Amino acid sequence: MKLDSDDFELFGVPRQFEQDAAALDARWRTLLAEAHPDRFVSDGAQAQRLAMQWSVRINEAHRRLRNPLSRAAYLCELHGAPIHAEDNTAMPSAFLMQQMAWRESLDEASTLSEVEALASAVTAHRHHALGELRVLLDDQHDHAAAAQQVRALMFVERFASDVDQRLEALEQ
């Protein structure tokens, strides 16, 4: 393992959005076993500290690669298209209109079935948007457009969390 490897190189997988989750998990377990501090007990405290740092690095890379949105953001960053979600909130007007309509629907929903229907619509939108993201990153290599799609999906994720909270409240 090389300390300056990116997450994809570290895991030995192609630098692309589309990934096999089971393969990522298997590689994660293998890497953690190789870097486990207990394997370096006889090599001294410094070797164990280095192994611990590697374990942290491996876990961070796994979390980033395992989550589609994090993986997409990471790919954009690697290709010079940083997300800058905290200071770049510009979105297409159609997307903003959709967000407003969803918010109104959530505010007006009074039954479990209404909130469940909204949750289904958001899930379908997310699934479709992730498919578009895969095309932008893996087929078209349009990292700037992908960065905008990632920012939009971050809004969708936050809204989906709000919908989930509302579902939990109604189910109690």
SERO-4910 file (N, C-alpha, C, O; in steps of 0.05 Angstrom, whole numbers):
BEGIN
 pado doro    nc1    nc2    nc3   cac1   cac2   cac3    cc1    cc2    cc3    oc1    oc2    oc3
  Met    A     17    -24      0      0      0      0     18     25      0     38     26     14
  Lys    A     10     44    -16     25     69    -18      8     91     -4    -16     93     -8
  Leu    A     22    106     12      9    127     28     -4    148     11    -25    159     18
  Asp    A      7    154    -13     -4    175    -30    -25    165    -50    -32    179    -69
  Ser    A    -34    140    -47    -54    129    -65    -81    142    -61    -88    149    -39
  Asp    A    -96    146    -83   -124    154    -79   -140    130    -71   -130    107    -71
  Asp    A   -165    134    -63   -181    112    -52   -184     89    -72   -184     66    -65
  Phe    A   -188     96    -97   -192     76   -118   -167     58   -121   -168     34   -122
  Glu    A   -144     71   -122   -118     57   -124   -114     40    -99   -106     17   -101
  Leu    A   -120     51    -76   -117     37    -51   -133     11    -51   -124    -10    -42
  Phe    A   -157     13    -61   -175    -11    -62   -171    -28    -87   -183    -49    -89
  Gly    A   -155    -19   -105   -150    -34   -129   -174    -37   -147   -178    -57   -160
  Val    A   -190    -15   -149   -214    -15   -165   -211      7   -186   -196     26   -181
  Pro    A   -226      5   -208   -225     27   -228   -235     53   -217   -252     54   -200
  Arg    A   -223     74   -227   -231    101   -218   -256    109   -234   -254    123   -254
  Gln    A   -279     99   -224   -304    104   -237   -326    104   -217   -323     94   -194
  Phe    A   -350    114   -225   -372    115   -207   -384     87   -201   -389     80   -178
  Glu    A   -388     72   -222   -400     46   -220   -380     27   -205   -358     22   -214
  Gln    A   -389     17   -182   -372     -1   -166   -390    -24   -155   -414    -21   -152
  Asp    A   -377    -46   -151   -390    -70   -139   -387    -68   -109   -365    -70    -98
  Ala    A   -409    -64    -95   -408    -60    -66   -397    -84    -52   -381    -81    -33
  Ala    A   -403   -108    -61   -393   -132    -48   -363   -134    -52   -348   -142    -33
  Ala    A   -353   -127    -75   -324   -127    -80   -310   -106    -62   -288   -111    -52
  Leu    A   -322    -82    -60   -310    -62    -42   -309    -72    -13   -289    -68      0
  Asp    A   -330    -85     -4   -331    -95     23   -310   -117     27   -296   -117     48
  Ala    A   -307   -134      8   -287   -156     10   -259   -144     11   -242   -153     27
  Arg    A   -254   -125     -6   -227   -113     -7   -222    -98     19   -199    -98     29
  Trp    A   -242    -85     30   -239    -70     55   -231    -90     77   -212    -84     93
  Arg    A   -244   -113     79   -237   -132     99   -208   -142     96   -194   -146    115
  Thr    A   -200   -147     71   -173   -156     65   -153   -135     73   -133   -141     87
  Leu    A   -158   -110     66   -139    -89     72   -137    -85    103   -115    -81    113
  Leu    A   -159    -86    116   -159    -83    146   -143   -105    159   -129   -101    178
  Ala    A   -147   -129    148   -132   -152    159   -101   -148    155    -86   -154    173
  Glu    A    -94   -138    132    -65   -133    126    -54   -111    144    -30   -112    151
  Ala    A    -70    -91    150    -60    -68    165    -66    -69    195    -59    -50    209
  His    A    -78    -90    205    -86    -91    233    -62    -88    251    -41   -102    248
  Pro    A    -63    -70    270    -41    -65    288    -30    -90    303     -7    -91    309
  Asp    A    -48   -109    309    -39   -133    322    -18   -149    306     -3   -165    318
  Arg    A    -18   -146    280      1   -160    263     29   -149    267     49   -161    258
  Phe    A     31   -125    279     57   -111    281     67   -109    310     83    -92    316
  Val    A     56   -126    328     64   -124    356     94   -128    359    106   -113    375
  Ser    A    105   -147    345    134   -152    348    151   -131    335    176   -130    339
  Asp    A    139   -113    319    155    -93    305    157    -67    321    170    -48    312
  Gly    A    143    -65    343    145    -42    360    122    -22    358    104    -25    341
  Ala    A    123     -2    376    102     17    378     98     34    353     76     40    345
  Gln    A    120     42    341    119     59    317    105     44    294     88     55    280
  Ala    A    111     19    290     98      2    269     69     -1    275     52      0    257
  Gln    A     62     -4    301     33     -6    308     18     20    303     -4     20    294
  Arg    A     31     43    309     19     69    304     14     72    274     -7     82    266
  Leu    A     34     65    258     31     67    229      8     49    219     -8     56    202
  Ala    A      6     25    230    -15      6    223    -42     18    231    -62     15    216
  Met    A    -43     31    254    -68     44    262    -76     66    243    -99     69    236
  Gln    A    -57     82    234    -62    103    215    -72     91    189    -91    102    176
  Trp    A    -60     69    180    -69     56    156    -98     46    159   -114     48    140
  Ser    A   -104     35    182   -131     26    187   -152     48    185   -173     45    174
  Val    A   -145     72    196   -162     95    194   -165    103    165   -187    108    156
  Arg    A   -143    104    151   -144    111    122   -161     92    106   -177    100     89
  Ile    A   -158     66    112   -174     46     97   -204     49    104   -221     47     85
  Asn    A   -211     54    129   -239     58    136   -251     83    123   -273     82    114
  Glu    A   -235    104    123   -245    129    110   -250    124     80   -270    132     69
  Ala    A   -231    111     67   -234    105     38   -258     87     33   -273     92     14
  His    A   -262     68     50   -285     50     47   -311     65     49   -329     61     33
  Arg    A   -313     82     70   -338     98     73   -343    115     48   -365    117     39
  Arg    A   -321    128     38   -324    145     15   -332    130    -10   -349    138    -25
  Leu    A   -319    107    -15   -325     91    -39   -352     77    -37   -364     72    -58
  Arg    A   -360     70    -14   -384     54    -10   -410     71    -15   -430     60    -24
  Asn    A   -408     96     -8   -431    114    -11   -431    127    -39   -412    141    -45
  Pro    A   -452    122    -55   -451    133    -82   -447    163    -84   -432    172   -102
  Leu    A   -460    178    -67   -458    207    -68   -429    216    -60   -418    234    -73
  Ser    A   -419    204    -40   -391    210    -31   -371    202    -53   -352    217    -59
  Arg    A   -376    179    -65   -358    169    -86   -359    188   -110   -338    195   -122
  Ala    A   -382    198   -117   -385    216   -140   -371    243   -134   -357    254   -151
  Ala    A   -375    253   -109   -362    278   -102   -332    275   -102   -317    292   -111
  Tyr    A   -322    252    -93   -293    246    -93   -282    245   -122   -261    256   -127
  Leu    A   -297    232   -139   -288    231   -168   -287    259   -180   -268    266   -194
  Cys    A   -307    275   -174   -307    303   -184   -282    318   -174   -269    331   -189
  Glu    A   -277    315   -148   -254    328   -136   -228    319   -150   -211    335   -156
  Leu    A   -225    293   -154   -201    282   -166   -197    292   -194   -174    294   -204
  His    A   -219    299   -208   -217    309   -235   -220    339   -237   -227    350   -258
  Gly    A   -214    353   -216   -213    382   -216   -240    396   -217   -242    419   -225
  Ala    A   -261    383   -208   -288    395   -207   -298    393   -179   -316    378   -173
  Pro    A   -287    409   -160   -296    407   -132   -325    414   -129   -336    430   -144
  Ile    A   -337    403   -109   -366    406   -105   -372    434    -93   -391    447   -102
  His    A   -357    442    -74   -362    468    -60   -391    472    -53   -402    494    -58
  Ala    A   -403    452    -41   -432    453    -34   -438    476    -15   -460    487    -15
  Glu    A   -419    483      3   -425    503     23   -426    531     11   -439    548     23
  Asp    A   -413    536    -12   -414    563    -23   -423    564    -52   -423    585    -65
  Asn    A   -432    541    -63   -443    541    -90   -470    526    -89   -471    502    -91
  Thr    A   -490    542    -86   -517    530    -84   -534    536   -109   -558    532   -109
  Ala    A   -521    545   -130   -536    551   -155   -547    525   -166   -533    505   -169
  Met    A   -573    525   -172   -586    501   -183   -604    510   -206   -613    533   -207
  Pro    A   -609    491   -224   -628    498   -246   -656    504   -235   -664    493   -214
  Ser    A   -670    522   -248   -696    530   -237   -716    507   -236   -732    506   -218
  Ala    A   -715    488   -255   -733    465   -254   -728    449   -229   -747    439   -216
  Phe    A   -703    445   -221   -697    431   -197   -707    446   -172   -719    433   -154
  Leu    A   -703    472   -172   -713    488   -149   -743    487   -147   -754    485   -125
  Met    A   -757    487   -169   -786    485   -169   -795    458   -158   -814    456   -143
  Gln    A   -781    437   -166   -787    410   -156   -783    409   -125   -800    398   -111
  Gln    A   -762    421   -116   -757    422    -87   -779    436    -72   -789    427    -51
  Met    A   -787    459    -83   -809    474    -71   -835    458    -70   -849    458    -50
  Ala    A   -841    444    -92   -865    428    -93   -864    405    -73   -884    399    -59
  Trp    A   -841    393    -70   -838    372    -50   -842    382    -22   -855    370     -6
  Arg    A   -829    405    -17   -832    417     10   -861    423     17   -871    418     39
  Glu    A   -875    435     -3   -904    441      1   -919    415      6   -936    414     24
  Ser    A   -913    394    -10   -927    369     -6   -922    357     22   -940    346     34
  Leu    A   -897    359     31   -891    349     58   -905    365     79   -916    354     98
  Asp    A   -905    392     76   -919    409     95   -949    403     96   -961    404    118
  Glu    A   -961    397     73   -990    392     72   -998    364     78  -1021    358     83
  Ala    A   -979    345     77   -985    317     81   -995    313    110   -981    321    129
  Ser    A  -1018    300    113  -1029    296    139  -1032    266    146  -1038    259    169
  Thr    A  -1029    249    126  -1032    220    131  -1006    206    124   -989    215    109
  Leu    A  -1004    182    136   -981    165    131   -979    158    101   -957    158     90
  Ser    A  -1001    153     88  -1000    145     60   -991    168     42   -977    164     23
  Glu    A   -998    193     50   -988    216     34   -958    219     37   -944    225     17
  Val    A   -947    215     61   -919    218     65   -904    194     52   -882    198     41
  Glu    A   -916    171     53   -904    147     40   -903    151     10   -883    144     -3
  Ala    A   -923    163     -2   -924    169    -31   -902    189    -38   -888    186    -58
  Leu    A   -898    209    -21   -877    228    -26   -849    215    -23   -831    220    -39
  Ala    A   -846    197     -3   -821    183      0   -815    166    -24   -792    165    -33
  Ser    A   -835    154    -35   -831    137    -60   -823    155    -83   -805    147    -99
  Ala    A   -835    178    -86   -828    196   -108   -799    206   -105   -784    208   -124
  Val    A   -791    212    -80   -763    221    -75   -744    199    -81   -722    203    -92
  Thr    A   -750    174    -72   -733    151    -78   -730    147   -108   -708    141   -117
  Ala    A   -752    149   -122   -750    145   -152   -733    167   -164   -717    161   -182
  His    A   -737    191   -155   -721    214   -165   -691    209   -160   -674    213   -177
  Arg    A   -685    201   -135   -657    196   -128   -645    174   -145   -622    176   -155
  His    A   -660    152   -149   -650    130   -165   -644    139   -194   -623    132   -205
  His    A   -662    155   -205   -659    165   -232   -634    184   -233   -618    183   -252
  Ala    A   -632    201   -213   -610    221   -213   -583    206   -210   -563    215   -222
  Leu    A   -582    185   -194   -557    169   -192   -550    156   -218   -526    154   -225
  Gly    A   -570    147   -233   -565    136   -260   -553    157   -279   -535    152   -294
  Glu    A   -564    182   -277   -554    204   -293   -525    210   -285   -508    217   -302
  Leu    A   -520    209   -260   -493    215   -249   -473    194   -259   -451    201   -267
  Arg    A   -481    169   -260   -464    148   -271   -457    154   -300   -434    151   -308
  Val    A   -476    162   -316   -471    169   -344   -452    192   -346   -433    191   -361
  Leu    A   -457    213   -330   -440    237   -331   -411    230   -324   -392    240   -336
  Leu    A   -407    213   -304   -380    207   -294   -366    185   -311   -343    188   -319
  Asp    A   -380    163   -315   -367    140   -328   -368    140   -358   -349    130   -371
  Asp    A   -389    151   -370   -391    151   -399   -382    177   -412   -367    177   -432
  Gln    A   -392    199   -401   -386    225   -413   -362    239   -401   -351    257   -414
  His    A   -353    231   -378   -330    243   -364   -334    273   -361   -315    289   -364
  Asp    A   -359    281   -356   -365    310   -353   -367    315   -323   -388    315   -311
  His    A   -344    320   -311   -342    323   -282   -354    349   -272   -364    350   -250
  Ala    A   -354    370   -288   -367    395   -280   -397    391   -278   -409    400   -258
  Ala    A   -409    379   -297   -438    373   -296   -444    354   -274   -465    356   -260
  Ala    A   -427    335   -269   -430    315   -248   -429    329   -221   -444    322   -202
  Ala    A   -412    349   -218   -410    364   -193   -436    378   -187   -445    378   -164
  Gln    A   -449    389   -207   -475    402   -203   -496    381   -195   -513    386   -178
  Gln    A   -495    358   -208   -513    336   -201   -509    327   -173   -529    321   -159
  Val    A   -484    326   -164   -479    318   -136   -491    338   -117   -503    331    -97
  Arg    A   -487    364   -123   -499    384   -105   -529    381   -104   -541    384    -83
  Ala    A   -542    376   -127   -571    372   -127   -579    348   -111   -598    349    -96
  Leu    A   -563    326   -113   -570    302    -98   -566    307    -68   -579    293    -52
  Met    A   -548    324    -61   -545    331    -32   -570    343    -21   -578    338      1
  Phe    A   -583    361    -37   -609    372    -29   -630    350    -27   -645    349     -7
  Val    A   -630    332    -46   -649    310    -46   -645    292    -21   -664    284     -8
  Glu    A   -620    287    -14   -614    270      9   -624    284     35   -636    271     52
  Arg    A   -620    310     37   -630    324     61   -660    323     62   -672    319     83
  Phe    A   -673    327     39   -702    326     39   -712    298     45   -731    295     60
  Ala    A   -699    278     35   -707    250     41   -705    245     71   -721    230     82
  Ser    A   -685    256     83   -682    253    112   -705    267    127   -716    256    147
  Asp    A   -714    290    117   -737    303    129   -762    286    125   -779    284    144
  Val    A   -765    274    102   -788    257     97   -788    233    116   -808    225    127
  Asp    A   -764    221    120   -761    198    138   -769    206    166   -782    190    180
  Gln    A   -760    230    175   -767    239    202   -797    242    205   -809    235    226
  Arg    A   -810    252    184   -839    256    185   -853    229    185   -873    225    199
  Leu    A   -842    209    170   -854    182    171   -852    170    199   -871    159    209
  Glu    A   -829    173    211   -825    163    238   -845    176    258   -856    162    275
  Ala    A   -849    202    255   -867    216    273   -896    206    269   -910    203    289
  Leu    A   -904    201    244   -931    191    239   -935    163    247   -957    155    254
  Glu    A   -914    147    247   -916    119    254   -917    114    284   -925     93    293
  Gln    A   -910    135    299   -911    131    329   -937    136    341   -941    134    365
***
